[in-house]
Each structure stands twice: as C-alpha cells, then as structure tokens.
Amino acid sequence: MTNVIVLNDHVAKAWEAYTAAQQLAATTGKLEDGIAAGRAWRRWLALFMNEEQKAFLGGKRASA
C-alpha cells in the first residue's frame, strides 16, 4: 500500500507544480513563464506515458 501512496503523492506534486507554473504564466504573461509551464505539463504527462511514447517525444525512436 505504501507504493500507491508514494505514487499518488508524486502525481499530486507534479500536478501542483504544473498548476502553479500555469497560473504564474497567466499572471505575468512572460514567455519564459509560459515555457516553464509547458515543461511542467510535459513532466506531468510523462508520468502516464509508456517508454515508447517518451522516446518518441524525446526525439528518439524506439527500436522495432
């Protein structure tokens, strides 16, 4: 059961990081804040991707 709690905590922290970055970007309107929010979004999505998807988005094709 501990692994589930740790995973949920990790997902929640990643989501909180994204929402904070997104809110900052919306408030400041600065390009660099928008880029940081996009990176936080990507980190959150990566929690739900398989290795092939991560490799594809990272510019590396998984070997067939």
CORKA-V980304 format. One record per run of one state. SS is the DSSP state (~ for helix, > for strand, _ for the rest). FROM is the first residue (numbers start at 1). TO is the last residue. If there is no record, write none. Layout:
SS/FROM/TO, SS/FROM/TO
This chain:
_/1/1, ~/2/28, _/29/30, ~/31/46, _/47/50, ~/51/57, _/58/64
